[in-house]
Amino acid sequence: MPFSGSFDLPPDAAHHASRVLRLRVGDTVEIFDGIGNECHGLIADLSGKRVTVANIIATDIRRESPLHVVLAQALSSSEKMDWVIQKTTELGVTEIQPLATDHSVAKLSAERTAKRLEHWQQVAISACEQCGRNVLPKIHAPLDIMVWLQQIKAMPDAKNIAKYILLPESAASLHDQAEPQGKAVLLIGAEGGFSQAESTTALHCGFTSIRLGARVMRTETAAIAGLAALQTLWGDF
């Protein structure tokens, strides 16, 4: 349905439209709000850093996977975390939970955490713009892995959550698992993997140990390969 009035793009989107895409007055654009609403409109005004969209018409387009996937990713270097967030957003991840682990290279103070969260959100927005998603994945504030594991264990629907931890010594694969009846949680270690205490605690909290083939992957490769495998088996691939 059409909406009256007009809408000014946020600063980052306005810069992308005018400076990167070099759109002009009269060009058609697609805009989304990150919670599933998508619209088409026309560029009505370009004044300095301001970009105004008018003639807005809502569309009903669903591009979300039927599989709700939570990626629990150990903190790694900033470039690797950006890569993981970008690519798993494109692959349809629903939630991303960064985790501080014993072998995490990156250590975040409270001030840096707020800045990284804002940065990660922008990475996800850019990925959605690129791939056509109109729902942003939820990126949670980083937690210590032991705290997070106890939270997962205490969830009321914990028994309905399919929980997988990637361990290179595991003999099982995703092909051996039953189709998830609720959320699927994929736990990925840092560059140095998990400590013995972390992997043991995860298994005690109901996680199933799996591996992705016979080769040891880098942390960012494992996240992308794991998401793709889950989408192939039970998602929309």
Buried (B, 14 or more C-beta within 10 A) or exposed (E): EEEEEBBBBEEEBBBBBBEEEEBEEEBEBBBBEBEBBBBBBBBBEBEEEEBBBBBBEEEEEEBBBEBBBBBBBBBBBEEBBBBBBBBBBBBBBBBBBBBBBBBBBBEBEEEEBEEBBEBBBEBBBBBBBEBEBBBBBBBBEBBEBBEBBEEBBEEEEBEEBBBBBBBBEBEEEBEEBEEBEEBBBBBBBBBBBBBEEBBEBBBEBBBBBBBBEEEEBEBBBBBBBBBBBBBEBBBEB
